[in-house]
Structures are given as structure tokens and as C-alpha cells.
Amino acid sequence: MRDLKHRVFFEHLLSDVKNELVDEALSEGKLALGYSCYFVPEVLLNLAGCFSVRMRAPGITDTSIATYYMSEKTCMYSRSLLERAIEGGYNFMAALISTETCSMMNRCHEHFEMLNLVKEYNEKFFVSHIDSPFVTKDYALKHYEKQLRKHVLDKLNGVYGVDVSDEALLAAIEKHNEVCRVVSEIGEYRKAENPPITGYEFHLIELISECCPQDLILPYLKETLEELKTRRADEKPWYRVRVVLAGGENDDPEFTKLIEDAGAFVVADRYCFGSLPGREEIIINDGETPLSAIARHYIETNQCPRFMNPEKVQGRKVYLKQLAEAYHADGLIVQQMKFCEYWEYERMYCQQVMEEDYGLPCMGIEKEYVNTSVGQLRTRFQAFTESLEIKKLEKEG
């Protein structure tokens, strides 16, 4: 297939958190609001005059200073964010919205405050921590909504005078839903037998939709969608098998490309900050306020292994099975960041359940934030691809 028109531009945008579209929004006087967890509703950070910035540390090679503060027994993602903050990589941000979901990430964000990493450049900069629930009961939902009001909306309004009225929230939801519709429609092409898009390309598209101001990136997303409607795939499918990629933090499209270079098409992105979940439209039911609808949406769609109630534990496995069926996947790859306490248990349990209860071949791997064992990973992906091919041949008789 010919390259997507904006592929190189998308790759360039992801090379730095403070990319040219972020600079353009900042020049217009908009507030950059950082976040690093799905428990922080992206839509609330895109109110009028604001834009969300997904916390990343592209190009990080050394985390020695952050390791001094956090120890080497914490995940490299949290240490990489702290290292980049110490380097000054987030000095353009107006606020960082954090959650209590992960002790390592919470510790990283606390160091933003203790070391005055951004406040030195913006005296109004603040870090706000949300206490997110472990369960999905009604009382937990009410608590979550109160947390969003107190630690996001009230803080933005009190410090920066951001309009947090119901009308402002409705406008943010409408804009958010438009982005979700475009990205989801692009993602639907992955279901085709011979799709006009690769998993690597979709990974680029999903990430830029999270890392760039929505108003500025939306025209590029729409143009890419129109391009895909007429883009012709090669006559023979380039892949040998199809896989769902699940797991924790994964903001590196090169990791997806590594899997696809082994012949496995990544048809669904069920990992932290992927589109499944992440790009479902927010629906406001009768009797709901915009904020209560947002809180309910993020609790219902959330597939984080932090949820411990039986409905969510089992529901995560059912969801993966449904994705595998909808996207015609031959197998499942579950990846976890080293030292990630939640995904470590989830990966081991998921492998057993998906294979024994659902008959879906599963491969589990442990990785670092920066891929340093490319050769070993490539060998494992190639072996898994071959095993899936053999199973397909046996199934076909």
C-alpha cells in the first residue's frame, strides 16, 4: 500500500510531547492539562480554553535521576515521566491531573509537587489527585463524580477561571464525541479481511488524537478517514495471523510495528490509552447531568485491572473474547510493564483463562517502557505467529 498522506507528520508529532500543534494552541492562550490515566476523563480536560496532553516521555534513554528519587523497583514509565519533568519537558503545562489508581504513578506525580518541577516556570501550576474507586457500585460512582467535581472542575475554575458550567461540559462532550466517531470509524477498517490500514498506522492515529489539541488535530484525522475510503490494499494480505494486543501502558507505535514485522496484524488495541476502550461516545441518559454522565461512562467502559469486583474481573475476559471475535483475531498478546503490580497479576490470570476457558491462544510478555530487548521480542513474536499459523492449518483440516 502507498503511505498515508500524513504518516510522517504524525510520527513527527509523536517525537515530542510539546509538538508544533501544542505550541500553536499555547500561542492562542490555551491551557495544557496533563494526564496519564484513563480514570482522568479526557473530555474534562478539553473544556473551552483548555486542551489535554497525554503524558509521555518519547526518546528517553536514561532515568538515573528519577531512579534516585523513586528507586529502580518502580515501573520505567513512571520514572521516565519524572526524568523528563526534571529535564524540563513539561514546563509548558498549566496543571497535571493525577489519580490514586497506581502507587508508582502517584509517587511520580507527587514529586512534581515536592520538587517544584513546573511551578518554577508557572506559579499557578498545580497537581490535583483524584481518589478513584476500586468497584462499580452506586456509592462508588457517586464518590467518583464528587472527586471529578472537586479535584478537576473546581480546581480549573478556581485557579484559571475555566468555565465549568453544564453548557461548557455539553460542548466538550460534543467535541469529544466527534473525535471518537472519526477514530472509531478509522479503527473499523481493521475488521476487514484485507484492510487498508495497519495496526502501526492506527496506533499513530490513536496516539496523536490524545497528544494534540483536538481542534487542531481533528482536520487531519478527518482527512485520513477520507483517504482510507479510497486507499487500496495490496492484492494479497501482508499479514499471516491476526492478534489482539492487550495490557498496560503502550505509547510506542514501534512496539506494534515489531509485532507486525513478525507477520501478526494487530487488529485491536486493548491496552492503556488504546481505543478499546477509549473512543466510545459519551451518551447522556434522561435525568443525568453532563458530569454524572461522564462519570458513569468512564466507570462503565473502564477495563483497568485495578477493578476487583467479580463483575469487572470476569468482564475483562469476556471483553477480550468479544474483541477477538469482532476483529477476527487468531490469538491474544498481553503485555505488561516491568514492576506493574496490577497488570502482572492480570497477565498471568488472563493467559490461563483465555486459553482454557475461551480457547484463544495467548502469549504474555514483560517489557520496559523503552524497548531494549528488540531481538528477544522479535524471536518470541515470530514463534507465536508460527504457532498460530499451525493452529489455523489444523483447524482448517
N, C-alpha and C positions, 0 to 999 in steps of 0.2 A: 504493500500500500504506500501511497505517497504520504509524506509527513503532514501532520496537521499544520495549518497555516500559522498558528500561534504557539506551537510546541516550544520552540527555542525561547520565545518571550516568557512563557510560563516557567520554564526551567530557570530563566534569569531572575524572575520574581521570587522564586523559592531559595535563591542563593543567599539572601539576607532578609532578616526579619524587617528591617527598615528599608523596604524596597521603594521603587520610584512612585508607585501608586500610594503608598503610605506617606511619602514625602508630599505628594500632591494634596492629599487630604489634610495633612498638618498645615500646609501653606494656606488652606482655606479656613484655618482656625478650629478644626475639629479635634476632639479628644480621642487619643488612642488608649483603649482599655484592654489590658492583657488578661488572658485566662488560659488554664491548662487542664481543664476537666469538663466532661460533659455535664456534670452536676451544676455547672455555671451556665445558665441558659444564654446561648449566643445572642438570642433575639433581644435580651435586655441590655446588651452592650452596644446595640445598634439603634438606640434612640436618636432623635434629631440632634445633630451636633456631635455625635459620637460614632466610633467605629471599633469593632472588635479586632483584636490581634491575637492569633493563636501563638502561644509561647513555644518557640523552637530555638535551637542552637545550631544552625547549619554550619558545617565546616569546622566544628570544634575538634581539636586534636589532643588537648591536654586539659585535665581537670585537677591539677595538683593543688591549687589554692582552695578550690571548693572542697576537695577531699580533706584538707586540713580542718575545715570547719565542720564537715558532715561525716567524715570517716569513709573508708573505702568499702564499707559494708552496706552502703546505700546505693540505690539504683543510679546508673550513669545518666539517665535522663534528668533527674533532679539535680545531680551535681553539675551537669552541663549547663543547665539554666542558670545556676548560681555563678558558675565560672564566667558565662557570657555577661551576666549582670555586673560582676566585678570588673570586667573589661570595659563596661560602659555601653553594652549593646542594647540596653532597654531604657536609656536616659530620655528618650522621646515620649515615654508613656506617661499618661495622666494618673493611672491607677492600675492596680493588679488585684483582680478578684480571685480569691482562693477558696478552697473548701477543706473540710476536715476528713475527706474521703481517704487520703493516703498520708500516713505519718511522715514518710520521707519527703513528699512534695510539700507538706505543710511546714516541715522543718526548713526546706529550701526557701519558701516564701517568708518565713519568719526572719530569715537572715537579710532579706530585702529591707526589713524594718530596723533590725538591730545594727546593721552596718550602714544605714542611710545611703543605700546604693543609688537611688534615683532622687531622693528628696533633696540632695545637694544641688541638683540641677532644676528641680521643680518643687518648690516648697509646699505646694498643695498636693503633691503625690501622696497616695495612701494605699495601704494593703488592707483589704477587707476579707474576713474569713466567714464562710457560711458553714453552719453545722448541718450537714446533710444526713438524712435518715438511713438506717440500715434495712428498714422494712417498708412495705407499701400500704400499711393500714391507714384508715381515715385520719387518725390523730397525727400520723407521720406526715401526711400530705399537708395538713393544716400548719404543722410546725415548719415544714419546708417553705410554704408560702410566706409565713411570717419572717423567716430568715431572708428570703429574697427581698421582701419589702424593707427590712431593717438594714441589711448589710449591702444591698445593691442600690435600690431606688432612693432610699432616704439619704444614703451617703453621696450619691451623684447629685442629688438635688441640693443637699446642704453645702457641699464643698464647691460645686461648679455651677449650681443653678440650673441643672438639666431639667427639662420638662418631663415629669413622670406621671402625668395625668392619664386617665383611661384612653383619651383620644390619642395621646402620644404613643401609648402601648399598642393601640389598634393599628396605627400607621406603621410601627416597627414590625408587627406581626405580618401585615400585608407585604411589606418589602421582603421579609424573611421567607415567606411562603413562595414568593416569585423566584427567589434564588433556589429554593428547594425543588420547585417544579422543573426548572431548567436542568439542574444537576441530575435529578431523578430520571428525567427523560433521556438524558445522555447515558446514564447508567443502564437503562433498559436495553440498550443495544447489545450489552454483554450477554443477553439471553439467547441471541441468535446463534445458529449452528456455525456460521462463518461471519463473525461480527466485524463491523468496520472500525473497531476500536480495540486497543489492547488494554490489559489491566494496568500497565505502566502509565499509559496516557490518561486513563481515568483517575489514577492516583494523583497525577499532576493537577487535573481539573478540580478534584475534590479539595486538595490542599490549598490551591490558590483561592478557592471560594471561602476558605476560613482565614487566610492570611492577608487578605487585601480588603480595602473598603468596599462594601457591597455595591454602592452606587457606581464605582469606577470599574469594578471587575465584571459586573453583570453584562455590559455590552459585548465583552469578549466571550463570555460563556454562551450568550445567545448566538453569536456568530459561529462559534464552534458547533453548536447544535445544528444549525442550518447546514454547515459543511458536512456533518455526518450523514445527513439525509441523502446526500448525493455521492458520498465517498464510496468507492468500490473496493471491496476486499479482494485479496488475491484469489484466483480461481480455486486453489486448494488451501484449506485452513492451515495456518502456520503452526498450530499447536498440536500436541499429541494427546494430552489429557486436560481436563478442566478441574480446578480446585477452588474451594472457598478458603480464604485466608482470615483467620480469627486471632484474637489475642489482645495484648496490651498496646502500649504506645508504639506507633509506627508512622513516623512522618518522613520516611526516606523512600522516595519512589525507586531508588536504585535497588532496594531490597526486593521490591516487587519485580523489578526487571531481572534480578538474579534468578528468581523462581521461573520466570518466563523464558529466560535463556536456556533453562534445562528442559523446556518443552511443555511446561504446565501453565496453562492460561488461568490467571487469577480473575475469576468471574465475579466474585463478591468480596467486599471489604468489611468484614465484621470485626474490626479492631477499633481501639480507642481513636476517635476522630475520623473514623471512616464514615461512609454514607449510610451504613446499615447497622444500627440506626444512626440518625443524624440529619437526614434530609427528608423527613416526613413533615408534611404540612401541619400547622397548628390549627385545630378546629375549636371554635368557641361554642360550647353547648348552651342550651337555654338555661338561664339562671346563673351563668358563670360570669365573673368579671374577667377582663383580659389577663390579669395577673394569676387568678386561680386557674384559668385555662392553661396558661404557660406552665405553672407548677405541676398540674395534673399530667400534661403532655410529657414533660421531661421525666416524671416518675414512671409513667406507663411504658414509655418507649425505651427507657434506660436498661441496658443489658450488662451493667457493670457487675463483676463477681463480688463486689462489696455487699450486695443484697444477699441476706442469709435466710430469708423466709422461704419455705419449701416451694411456694408457687413460682418464685423467681428462679430458684436453683434449677428446678426441672424445666421451667420455661425457657431458660437459656439453651438447653439441649434441643428442645422442640424447635426453637427458632433457627438453630443451625441446620437441623434436618429440613426445615421448610425452605431455607435458602438453598441448600444443596439440590432440592427437587426443583425449585423455581428456576435456578440458573443452570440446571442440568450438569451438576458437578459430579466428578468421579471420586473425589476424595476431599479431605479436610487437612489443612495445616494450621496448627495452633502454636503461636509464638509468644514468648514471654521475655520481658526484660530481666536480666540477672538481678536477683535480690528483690524482685517484685513479690511481695507477700501474698497478694490476692491472686494473681494470675498463675503463680507457681502451683497452688492447690487446684485451681480451676483447670489448668492444662492437664495435670495427671488424671483428675477425675473425668474430664471431658474425653480424653483418649479412650478410656475404658468404656464409658457409657456409649459413645458414638459408634464404636466398633462392635461391642457386644449386644447392645440393645437396638441399635438402628442399622447395623450392617454397613456403616460408612467408614471406609479405610481412613485412618487418621495418623498424622505424623506430628509429634511435638518437638519443639526446639527451644533452647535458651539462647538468647542473643544479648549483645550490648547495644547501647544507643548508636554507637558508631560501629559499623561492620568491620571487624578486624580479622575475622576468620572466613574470608570470602571463599577460599579454596575448599575448606571443610564443608561449608554450607552448600556450595555448588555440587560437591560429591553426594551429599545427602539428598539434595533435591533431585538430582539425576536418578539416584537409586529409587526414590519414592515414585518418580514419574514412570520408571520402568516397571515397578511393581503394580502400579495402576493399569498400565498397558496390558500386562499379563492377565490381570483380573478381568479386564474388558474382553480380551480374547476368549477366556474361559467362559464368561457369561454368554458370549455370542456363539459358543459351541465350536 
